Amino acid sequence: MRAAPNEIIRNLRVQEKFNLTFNRQTTNTMKRFLSILAIAVAVCLTVSAKNAQNQELDQTQNQTQLTLVEQSNTQEISALDAALPVRGLAIAAPSRQGMDLFVKFIEEELAPARFNLLILRVDWNYEFQSHPELRDENPLTRADVKRLVEICKKHGIRIAPQINLLGHQSWAKTTHNLLREYPEFDETPHVKTENYTGWPNDDGLYCKSYCPLHPDMPRVVNALIDEITEVFETDLFHAGMDEVFYIADDNCPRCAGKDPAELFAGEVNRIRNHLALTGKRLMIWGDRLLDGSLTGLGAWEASMNNTARAVDMIAKDVFVCDWHYDRADLTAIYFAMKGLDVATCPWHRPEFAVRQMNDMIRWRQQTTPKTASHLRGIIETVWSGADQFLREYYGPEPEGKETSVAMTLKRLMEEYKKM
């Protein structure tokens, strides 16, 4: 039976309405599906990019872990290199007037004694172009630095320029250049260095710190790091970071109430990550990573202000310089077992320096290859100015004196030459 024309028309209209509704629903469904798909793709791309970035940093970390004074696989490793891969000296950069004698010292003393690392405490003793306001008076020029680079390259000595970061931003009544020019970075602006009366004091002032959370600080500090590593043609940078007494101060609007260990580790990792982007490696002093109460090391060689837990928070390619001056403490093993490269750092007592050297050699022989790979060697420290030290070094041997930085360095040189 055939339908009437009007009924056919009604059926067609119903079908058309159904098709329109279905198409709209289908279109909306497709739009939702495409939106979800687009979000998923964006998330995947973001995760992929993040993974790539992390992988790049991991690869950089793996590379930088291998770059501190290693021998080429094609070279024969000497007995000295096998016993102590790192033989370093940490000293202030010379004055311009002292450059000739310092170059002579590298050429005639450090190189024959087979030193292979020079940590130069530059701080503000360079003609910074990125921040000229931070220069010391009559600082080293680019040409001066290139002389140091040339003589060190000639003798296979790596250079790690140092700028004291986080702590050591003042000394006694003197506020150093960074906080002098950028007082807003001061962690404790209410503490006035001009009121310093010696240690101990009511303010707990030893050296000032900058605030690790100040938003403008990284821009300044990063520029200094980039410039000093570029002029020294190096992939090593020492940030100091020792004896940080002011951190997480209750009066700091950014740091009050925060975990000192997290703040310290955060600044270490921030500097480390900035260096890693260009294939460079961070070195720091190790005292803030040791528990002064638990070890009995106290507030100078270790931390009494809750930063020690940072040892488990920092990147594993940070190189730790573990300093102890009046005892041959065994803390280098602690850092090595945490997976951190470490060198023991003596100062002014020859007998302890030799004991520390022998400990390092013995540990490398007796522990597992994995742990031994983190025990890197010895870095002698000098805490006077370079010019003053060289006067002592080239001067007459003091009679009856048991402690002397020059005597300690000469004793280590003798031991290295025997190997």
NORKAWO-V583278 format. One record per pair of residues at least 4 apart in sequence whose C-alpha atoms are under 8 Angstrom apart, sorted by sequence separation. I is the first residue (numbers start at 0). GAP is how many residues later the second one is. D is the distance in Angstrom with one decimal. If there is no record, write none. Layout:
i->[I:I]
gap->[GAP:GAP]
d->[D:D]
//
This chain:
i->[2:3:4:5:6:7:8:9:10:11:12:13:14:15:16:17:18:19:20:21:22:23:24:25:26:27:28:29:30:31:32:33:34:35:36:37:38:39:40:41:42:43:44:45:46:47:48:49:50:51:52:53:54:55:56:57:58:59:60:61:62:63:65:70:76:77:78:79:80:93:94:97:98:99:100:101:102:103:104:105:106:107:108:109:110:121:127:130:134:139:140:141:142:143:144:145:146:147:148:149:150:151:152:163:164:169:170:174:175:176:177:178:181:191:196:199:200:212:213:215:216:217:218:219:220:221:222:223:224:225:226:227:228:229:247:251:257:258:259:260:261:262:263:264:265:266:267:268:269:270:271:272:273:274:275:285:290:291:292:296:297:298:302:308:309:313:323:329:330:331:332:333:334:335:348:349:350:351:352:353:354:355:356:357:358:359:360:361:362:366:367:368:369:370:371:381:383:384:385:386:387:388:389:390:391:402:403:404:405:406:407:408:409:410:411:412:413:414:2:70:76:79:80:93:103:104:105:106:109:110:126:139:151:152:163:169:170:174:177:178:183:195:198:199:211:228:249:250:257:274:275:289:291:292:296:297:298:302:323:334:335:347:363:366:383:402:70:127:151:168:169:178:182:198:199:210:228:248:249:274:290:291:297:301:334:335:345:346:127:151:168:178:198:228:247:248:249:274:291:334:345:363:364:381:93:126:168:228:246:247:248:254:363:125:126:168:195:247:271:291:321:362:363:123:124:125:148:168:247:271:291:292:321:331:345:396:123:124:247:270:289:290:291:292:331:363:123:124:126:190:192:224:247:289:290:291:331:343:362:124:125:126:246:286:287:288:289:290:343:392:124:125:126:190:286:287:288:391:392:69:123:124:125:126:247:286:287:290:319:359:68:125:246:285:286:290:343:360:68:246:290:359:388:67:174:288:289:359:173:287:288:289:172:173:187:287:288:319:321:323:324:356:171:172:186:187:288:289:318:319:320:321:322:323:324:356:172:185:186:288:300:317:318:319:320:321:322:323:324:355:169:172:185:186:300:315:316:317:318:319:320:321:322:323:324:325:381:171:185:186:315:316:320:324:327:380:171:184:185:315:326:327:88:171:184:311:325:86:87:90:92:310:324:327:328:86:87:88:89:90:91:92:327:85:86:87:88:89:90:91:92:184:379:85:86:87:88:89:90:91:94:332:85:87:89:178:92:184:338:340:341:342:345:174:340:341:342:343:344:345:346:171:283:285:336:339:340:341:342:343:344:345:346:170:171:208:281:282:283:284:285:286:335:338:340:341:342:343:344:345:346:170:206:207:208:210:280:281:282:283:284:285:286:335:342:344:169:170:206:207:208:280:281:282:283:284:285:168:169:206:207:208:280:282:284:335:115:117:119:121:122:123:167:168:169:205:206:335:115:116:117:118:119:120:121:122:166:167:168:204:213:115:116:117:118:119:120:121:122:135:166:167:168:203:212:95:114:115:116:117:118:119:120:134:166:212:241:332:95:116:118:120:133:165:166:236:238:239:240:241:263:271:331:94:95:102:106:110:133:165:210:234:235:236:237:238:239:240:241:242:243:94:98:102:105:164:165:234:235:236:237:238:239:241:242:259:260:261:264:268:105:110:165:233:234:235:236:237:241:259:260:263:264:267:268:271:68:133:235:240:258:259:260:68:95:102:106:132:260:261:264:265:221:260:264:211:261:211:221:349:123:348:349:211:348:349:211:347:348:352:347:348:242:347:349:350:353:187:242:320:346:347:349:353:186:347:348:349:352:186:242:244:347:187:346:349:353:186:349:187:187:186:160:160:160:158:166:167:159:163:164:166:167:158:159:160:161:162:163:164:165:166:167:157:159:160:161:162:163:164:166:167:158:159:160:161:162:163:166:159:161:165:166:166:148:148:145:144:145:144:68:130:141:130:129:130:129:127:129:128:127:127:165:118:67:63:60:63:56:59:62:63:64:59:63:56:59:56:64:63:60:61:60:85:64:83:83:82:82:101:101:101:89:97:100:85:86:87:88:89:90:91:84:85:86:87:88:89:90:91:93:94:83:84:85:86:87:88:89:90:91:92:93:94:83:85:88:90:91:92:93:82:83:90:91:90:112:112:113:112:113:112:79:79:78]
gap->[4:4:4:4:4:4:4:4:4:4:4:4:4:4:4:4:4:4:4:4:4:4:4:4:4:4:4:4:4:4:4:4:4:4:4:4:4:4:4:4:4:4:4:4:4:4:4:4:4:4:4:4:4:4:4:4:4:4:4:4:4:4:4:4:4:4:4:4:4:4:4:4:4:4:4:4:4:4:4:4:4:4:4:4:4:4:4:4:4:4:4:4:4:4:4:4:4:4:4:4:4:4:4:4:4:4:4:4:4:4:4:4:4:4:4:4:4:4:4:4:4:4:4:4:4:4:4:4:4:4:4:4:4:4:4:4:4:4:4:4:4:4:4:4:4:4:4:4:4:4:4:4:4:4:4:4:4:4:4:4:4:4:4:4:4:4:4:4:4:4:4:4:4:4:4:4:4:4:4:4:4:4:4:4:4:4:4:4:4:4:4:4:4:4:4:4:4:4:4:4:4:4:4:4:4:4:4:4:4:4:4:4:4:4:4:4:4:4:5:5:5:5:5:5:5:5:5:5:5:5:5:5:5:5:5:5:5:5:5:5:5:5:5:5:5:5:5:5:5:5:5:5:5:5:5:5:5:5:5:5:5:5:5:5:5:5:6:6:6:6:6:6:6:6:6:6:6:6:6:6:6:6:6:6:6:6:6:6:7:7:7:7:7:7:7:7:7:7:7:7:7:7:7:7:8:8:8:8:8:8:8:8:8:9:9:9:9:9:9:9:9:9:9:10:10:10:10:10:10:10:10:10:10:10:10:10:11:11:11:11:11:11:11:11:11:11:12:12:12:12:12:12:12:12:12:12:12:12:12:13:13:13:13:13:13:13:13:13:13:13:14:14:14:14:14:14:14:14:14:15:15:15:15:15:15:15:15:15:15:15:16:16:16:16:16:16:16:16:17:17:17:17:17:18:18:18:18:18:19:19:19:19:20:20:20:20:20:20:20:20:20:20:21:21:21:21:21:21:21:21:21:21:21:21:21:21:22:22:22:22:22:22:22:22:22:22:22:22:22:22:23:23:23:23:23:23:23:23:23:23:23:23:23:23:23:23:23:24:24:24:24:24:24:24:24:24:25:25:25:25:25:25:26:26:26:26:26:27:27:27:27:27:27:27:27:28:28:28:28:28:28:28:28:29:29:29:29:29:29:29:29:29:29:30:30:30:30:30:30:30:30:30:31:31:31:31:32:32:32:32:32:32:32:33:33:33:33:33:33:33:33:34:34:34:34:34:34:34:34:34:34:34:34:35:35:35:35:35:35:35:35:35:35:35:35:35:35:35:35:35:35:36:36:36:36:36:36:36:36:36:36:36:36:36:36:36:37:37:37:37:37:37:37:37:37:37:37:38:38:38:38:38:38:38:38:38:39:39:39:39:39:39:39:39:39:39:39:39:40:40:40:40:40:40:40:40:40:40:40:40:40:41:41:41:41:41:41:41:41:41:41:41:41:41:41:42:42:42:42:42:42:42:42:42:42:42:42:42:43:43:43:43:43:43:43:43:43:43:43:43:43:43:43:44:44:44:44:44:44:44:44:44:44:44:44:44:44:44:44:44:44:45:45:45:45:45:45:45:45:45:45:45:45:45:45:45:45:45:45:45:46:46:46:46:46:46:46:46:46:46:46:46:46:46:46:46:47:47:47:47:47:47:47:48:48:48:48:48:48:48:48:48:49:49:49:51:51:52:52:52:53:53:53:54:54:54:55:55:55:55:56:56:57:57:57:57:57:58:58:58:58:58:58:58:59:59:59:59:59:60:60:60:60:61:61:61:61:62:62:63:64:65:67:68:71:73:73:73:74:74:74:74:74:75:75:75:75:75:75:75:75:75:75:76:76:76:76:76:76:76:76:76:77:77:77:77:77:77:77:78:78:78:78:79:83:84:85:86:86:87:89:89:89:92:93:93:94:96:97:98:99:100:101:119:168:212:215:215:216:216:216:216:216:217:217:219:219:220:252:253:255:255:256:257:276:276:277:278:281:284:285:288:289:289:289:290:290:290:290:290:290:290:291:291:291:291:291:291:291:291:291:291:292:292:292:292:292:292:292:292:292:292:292:292:293:293:293:293:293:293:293:294:294:294:294:295:300:301:302:303:303:304:336:339:340]
d->[6.3:6.3:6.3:6.2:6.1:6.1:6.2:6.2:6.1:6.0:6.1:6.1:6.1:6.1:6.1:5.9:5.9:6.1:6.1:5.9:5.9:6.1:6.0:6.0:6.0:6.1:6.0:5.9:6.0:6.1:6.0:6.0:6.2:6.1:6.1:6.1:6.1:6.1:6.1:6.1:6.0:5.9:6.0:6.1:5.9:6.0:6.1:6.1:5.8:6.0:6.2:5.9:5.9:6.0:5.9:6.1:6.1:5.9:6.0:6.9:6.6:7.4:6.7:6.5:6.0:6.2:6.1:5.8:4.5:5.6:6.4:6.2:6.1:6.2:6.1:6.4:6.2:5.8:5.2:4.8:5.7:6.4:6.3:6.3:5.8:6.9:5.1:7.6:6.7:5.8:6.4:6.2:6.4:6.7:6.2:6.0:6.3:6.1:6.0:6.2:6.6:6.0:6.0:6.3:7.6:5.6:6.5:6.5:5.9:6.0:5.8:4.6:7.8:7.3:6.7:6.6:6.6:7.8:8.0:7.2:6.2:5.6:6.3:6.5:6.3:6.1:6.1:6.1:6.1:6.1:6.2:6.2:5.9:6.7:7.1:5.3:7.7:6.3:6.1:6.0:5.8:6.4:6.3:6.0:6.0:6.2:6.1:5.8:6.3:6.3:6.1:6.4:7.6:6.5:5.1:7.1:6.0:5.5:6.8:5.9:5.8:5.1:6.3:7.3:6.3:7.4:6.7:7.6:6.7:6.2:6.1:6.4:6.6:5.1:6.2:6.3:6.3:6.0:6.1:6.2:6.1:6.2:6.4:6.1:6.0:6.2:6.4:6.1:5.7:6.3:5.9:6.0:7.2:6.9:7.9:8.0:6.5:6.2:6.2:6.5:6.6:6.1:6.0:5.7:7.6:7.6:6.1:6.2:6.2:6.1:6.3:6.2:6.3:6.4:6.2:6.2:6.5:7.0:6.3:8.0:6.3:7.3:7.6:6.0:7.8:6.6:5.9:7.6:5.4:7.7:6.6:6.8:4.8:7.3:7.4:4.3:7.3:6.0:7.7:7.5:7.9:7.6:7.9:7.6:7.6:5.5:7.4:6.2:7.3:4.8:6.4:7.7:4.7:6.2:5.8:6.9:5.1:6.1:6.6:5.5:6.0:8.0:7.8:5.9:6.2:7.8:6.7:7.3:6.7:6.5:4.9:6.4:7.5:7.4:8.0:8.0:6.8:6.3:4.4:6.1:7.6:4.3:6.7:7.9:7.2:6.4:7.4:7.3:6.3:7.4:5.3:6.2:6.8:7.3:4.7:5.4:6.6:7.0:5.8:6.5:5.3:7.9:7.4:7.6:6.7:5.8:7.7:6.8:7.6:5.3:7.9:7.9:4.6:6.2:7.9:7.1:7.2:6.6:6.8:7.4:7.4:6.9:7.6:6.3:6.3:7.2:7.6:6.7:5.9:5.6:4.6:7.8:6.4:6.2:7.5:7.9:5.1:5.4:7.0:7.5:7.9:5.7:4.9:6.5:6.9:6.5:5.3:7.9:5.6:6.8:7.9:7.6:5.5:4.9:5.3:5.3:6.4:7.0:7.7:7.8:4.7:6.1:6.2:7.2:7.9:6.9:5.9:6.6:7.8:5.1:4.6:4.6:5.6:7.7:5.0:5.5:6.9:6.5:7.8:6.9:7.5:5.8:6.1:7.2:7.3:4.3:4.9:7.7:7.7:7.0:6.5:7.8:7.7:7.9:6.4:7.9:7.6:7.8:6.2:7.8:5.2:6.4:7.3:7.9:6.5:6.4:4.9:7.8:6.4:5.8:4.1:8.0:4.7:7.2:7.4:5.7:6.7:6.9:6.7:7.7:7.7:7.4:6.7:4.7:7.5:7.6:6.1:7.8:6.5:6.2:5.8:6.0:6.0:6.4:5.2:6.4:7.0:7.5:5.8:5.2:7.1:6.7:5.1:4.7:5.2:4.9:4.4:5.8:5.4:8.0:7.6:5.6:6.4:5.0:6.7:6.2:6.5:7.1:5.8:6.6:6.2:5.6:6.1:7.7:6.9:7.1:6.6:6.0:4.7:4.5:5.4:7.1:6.3:7.0:5.8:8.0:7.9:5.2:5.8:8.0:6.4:7.6:7.6:7.1:5.6:7.6:7.1:7.6:5.8:7.7:5.2:7.8:7.5:6.6:8.0:5.0:6.1:6.4:6.0:6.3:5.4:5.5:5.5:7.8:5.6:4.4:5.1:4.4:5.4:4.3:5.3:6.3:6.8:6.6:6.1:5.6:6.1:6.1:5.9:6.3:7.8:7.9:6.8:7.3:7.3:7.3:7.5:6.6:7.4:7.7:6.1:6.4:7.7:7.8:4.2:5.5:5.3:6.4:5.8:6.9:5.9:7.1:7.4:5.4:6.1:6.0:6.1:5.7:4.8:5.0:4.8:5.3:5.0:7.2:7.3:6.8:7.7:5.8:6.4:5.7:5.5:6.9:5.8:6.8:6.5:7.4:5.2:6.2:5.4:6.2:6.5:5.6:7.9:8.0:7.8:7.6:7.4:5.3:4.5:5.4:4.6:4.9:7.3:7.6:6.4:6.4:5.0:7.8:7.5:7.8:5.8:6.9:6.3:5.9:6.0:6.1:7.1:6.1:5.2:7.3:6.5:7.2:7.8:7.1:7.2:5.1:8.0:6.7:7.1:6.2:6.3:7.6:5.0:4.9:7.9:7.3:7.9:6.1:6.2:5.1:6.1:5.9:6.2:6.1:5.5:4.3:6.6:5.9:5.5:7.9:7.3:4.1:4.7:4.8:4.6:4.8:4.5:5.9:6.2:7.9:6.1:6.3:7.1:7.9:6.3:7.5:6.7:5.9:5.9:6.2:5.7:5.7:6.3:7.6:4.3:6.9:7.6:7.5:6.9:7.5:6.7:7.9:5.5:5.2:6.8:7.4:7.1:7.6:6.1:5.5:6.5:7.7:7.2:7.2:5.7:7.8:7.0:6.0:6.4:5.3:7.6:6.7:5.6:6.3:5.9:6.3:5.1:6.2:7.0:7.0:7.2:6.8:7.5:6.7:7.4:8.0:7.4:4.2:4.9:5.2:4.5:5.5:5.7:6.1:6.9:7.4:6.0:7.6:5.1:5.9:7.4:7.8:6.9:7.8:6.0:6.2:6.1:5.7:6.4:5.9:3.9:6.6:7.7:6.7:6.4:7.2:7.1:7.1:7.3:7.9:8.0:5.3:6.4:7.6:7.4:7.0:7.9:7.2:5.6:6.3:5.9:7.7:7.8:4.8:5.4:7.0:7.5:7.9:7.4:7.9:7.3:6.9:7.1:8.0:4.9:7.6:6.0:5.3:6.4:6.9:4.8:7.2:6.2:4.2:6.6:8.0:7.7:7.4:7.8:7.7:6.1:7.7:4.2:6.7:7.1:7.6:5.9:7.7:7.4:7.1:7.9:7.1:5.7:7.0:7.1:6.4:7.9:6.9:7.8:7.2:6.9:6.1:7.0:7.0:7.4:7.2:7.9:7.7:6.9:7.9:5.4:5.6:7.6:6.4:7.8:7.3:6.1:6.7:5.4:6.0:5.8:6.5:7.4:7.5:4.9:5.5:4.4:5.5:4.7:5.6:6.6:7.2:7.0:4.9:6.0:5.7:6.7:6.4:4.8:6.0:6.8:7.2:7.5:7.6:6.1:7.4:7.4:7.1:7.1:6.6:7.4:7.7:6.9:8.0:6.4:7.4:6.8:7.5:7.3:7.9:7.4:8.0:7.9:7.3:8.0:7.9:7.0:6.7:7.8:6.1:7.8:6.6:7.9:7.6:5.8:6.6:5.9:7.1:5.4:6.8:8.0:7.6:5.9:7.5:8.0:7.7:6.6:5.5:7.3:7.8:7.9:7.7:6.6:5.9:7.8:5.5:6.0:6.2:5.2:6.1:6.2:7.5:5.6:4.6:5.3:4.2:4.8:4.7:5.0:7.4:7.3:7.7:6.3:5.8:6.2:5.9:6.2:5.9:6.1:6.7:7.4:7.7:5.1:7.0:4.7:7.4:7.7:7.9:5.6:6.2:6.0:8.0:7.2:7.6:5.3:6.4:5.2:7.5:7.2:6.3:7.6:5.9:7.0:5.4:6.2]
//
